[in-house]
Amino acid sequence: MSATKVKPNASHKDRICLALDLNDEAQILAAVDAFKEHVGYFKLNSAFTLFGPDLVQKILARGGKIFLDLKLHDIPNTLSGYGEAMVRLGVHIVTVHISGGSEMLEEFVRSAKQAAGQLKKPRPKLIGITVLTSIGRSVMNAEVGIEGTVEDEVLRKARIAASAGLDGIVCSAGELEFIRPHLPQGFLLVTPGVRPEGSGKDDHQRVYTYADAVKGGSGLLVVGRSVLNAKNPDLAIAEIYSALEAANA
């Protein structure tokens, strides 16, 4: 994978996260080398299961920042252990399911803060999962057993997250304008499932464009296949930059 030729932009960089949904370590590290000047974070899911903390350290050594998308969900005592582990690991963002409840979330926050103080290391941003972008209202109502609209459920969970001390949430770009006025200033809104204009949905249901996400106030756009599978990765990155630039015009 060749290095992208797009001119780096520091103000845009930290608003972009590249999801490394790859199962080959060499390909993952090649992607980090190719895109590290243009994206602020690299998101790990199954790759962390395969290669573990060693992969995290290799990416950190290359100057990349880690979004560890573990979607943690367990009893409070277990999350306490994760809070310390995430600080020790040195990741920058980690996700947790808000549906685990306030006690679990508060213990996660408490543990991470305590570990950061004791170890004199930065605390990662703790970001709550609201409703997966692969889920629409019909599945949420009929299978998950939650009534009402997706927007209402995202806002309900976002308020729980803010009250518990989390730093932000994950939601689709479609909920941003609805929820943003009800949340604290500086609360990080992370939007996966964003695509170039005219792209397919893949396995997401609530899909929006880069421009939709930026207009709605997304603090971090999570992209993956639209960049990694692009025929021209330069053009793919440039399109994201253009959406960010248009918002500042």
N, C-alpha and C positions, 0 to 999 in steps of 0.2 A: 504494500500500500504506500503510494507516494505521498510526500508532504504536500498539504494544500497550499496554493499560491495566493489565497485571499489575504489581503493586508490585515494583520491583527488589529483588534480594537478592544482596549482594556475595559471600556465602559459596557461593551456588549458581552464580552467573554464570560463574566460571572453570572450572566442571565441564561446561559446555555449549559445543559447537561447532556452528554452523549451516553446512551445506554449501550453497554458492551455485552449484548446478549449473544456471545460467542462461546464455543466450547473448546477452543484451541488457544493455549496460552500465548504462542508465538503471534497469532493473529491479533489477540487482545493487545499485546505490548506494541505491535506495529501500529495499531489504531491510536494508541496513546501517543506514540511518537509523531504520527501524522497530524493529529488534531489538537495537541496540548497547547498550542499557541492561540487557538481559536475558540476553545470551549473551556468553561471554568471547572466543570466536574465530570467525572466518569462514573457511571452507575453500574454496580455489580449486583447480579442476582444469582443465577445458577453457576456462574463462573466462580463465585466465592465458595460455593459448595464443592466444586471440583478442585480448586487450587488454594483455597483458604487464606490465612493471614500472610503467607509468603507472597501471594500475588499483590495484596494490598501494599506490602512494603516495596515491591518492585515498581509499582505505579507511583508511589510517593517519592521514591528515589529519582524518578524521571521528572518530578515536578508537578505531577497531576494531583488533583484533589478528588477524594473518594466520596461518592454518594452510595452508601451501603443499604440497599433496598431489601432489608430482611423482613419487613412487615411483621414485627414481633407481636406476639399475642399469647400471654401465659399468665400465671398467677403472679401477684406482686413480688413475692420473694425471688422468683426466677428473673423477673425484669430488673430487680435490684442488682443481680449478678451481671446482667447485660449492660446496665448503666456503667459500671466500672470497666467492663471489658471493652466497650466502645471507646472510652477515653484512652485506655492502654493501647488499643490498636492504632489510634491516631487518625480515625476517619473524620470526615468533616460534616457529613449528614447521615442520619440513620432514621429509618421509618418504623412506625409502631401502629398497630390497629387501635383506633379510638374505641372500637366496640369492646375492648377489654375492660373498659370502665375507668372511672376517675381514680380509684385507689391504685390500680395498676399503673396508670399514667403518672400519677404523683410520685410513686415510689421510683419509677424510672428516672424522672427528673431529679429527684432528691439524690439518688445514687450517683448519677452522672455529675451533678454539681459537686458532691462531696469528693468523688474521686479526682475531679479536675483540680480541686483545691489542694488535696493531699499530694498529688503527683506533680502539681505545678505545670499542668498541661492544659491546652485549650479543650473546652467542652464542645462536642459536636452539636450541630443543630438537630433537635429532636422534632421530627415531622410526623403528623398523624395522618393515617389513611382514613378517608371518609367513605366514599362509595367507589369501588373499582370502575374504571372507565369501560370495562368490558360488560358492565351491567347497565341495562336500561330500566325504565320504570316497571315494565311488565314482569321481569324477572325479580326485581326488588320486592314488588308487591306479592307475587304468587309463590315464589320459591324461597326468598330470604325471609318473608313474613313481615316486611316493614310496609306500612300503609303510607299513602300520600305521594307527593312528588319527590323526585330526586333532589331538586333544589332545596326543598324543606329539610330533607334528611341530611344533606351536606351541611347546611347551616346549623342544624341541631348538633351534629358531631363537631363542627368547627368551634362552636361555643364551648363544648365540653373540653376540647383540646386547649383552647385559650385559658379557660379557668384552671386547668391542671398545670399550666406552666409550659406547655409545648411552644415551640418557636414558629410553628406554621402547620399547614395541612397540604395534602394532595387532593386535587379535585380536577374536573374537566374545565376547560376554558368557558364552557357554557354556563357554569354557575357563578363565575367571578363577579359579574356586575350585581347579581342578586345578593351575594353574601358579604362582599367587601365592606359596605357601609356599616355592618354590624360587628366588625372585628377590630382588634387593637391596631393602632398605627404601627407599621413595621412588621406585622404578622406576615410570614413568608407564605405566598400562595404558589404552589408547585403544580404545573400542568403537563401531564403526559398526554399522549394521544394527539399531539399537534402535528400537522401535516402541511405540505405545500398545497396550494389551490389545485383542486381537481384530482387529488390522490384518493386511493381506496381506503377502506376502514381497517383492513387486516382483521385482527380479533378485537378491536375496540368498537364500542357502540356509540359512545359520546365523543365524536371526533370533530375537531375544529382546526382552522388554519393558524399559521404563525401569527398573522395579523389579528385574528380574533383574540388570541391569547394575550398579545401585547396590548391591544386596545382595552381588554378587560382588566388589566393590571396584574398579569402574571409576573411573579418575581423570578421564576426559574422555569424555562421551557425545556422539557425532556424530549429529546429526539433520539431516534435509533435507526430503524430500517430506512427511513427517508434519506438518511445520510450515508450509512454504511453500504446500502444496496444501490445507491445512486450510480448511474453511468458516469456522471461528472460530480464527484464530491465537492470540488471547488464551487460549482454552481449551487449545490445544495446548501453549503455553508453561507454563500453570498446571499441567498434568498432569505435566510434567517436574519442575517445582518441588516438587509434592506428593510425587513419588517420592524426591527428595533430602531433603525434610523428614522423611519417614517413617523414613528410615535414621538420622536424628539424634535421633529421638524416644526 
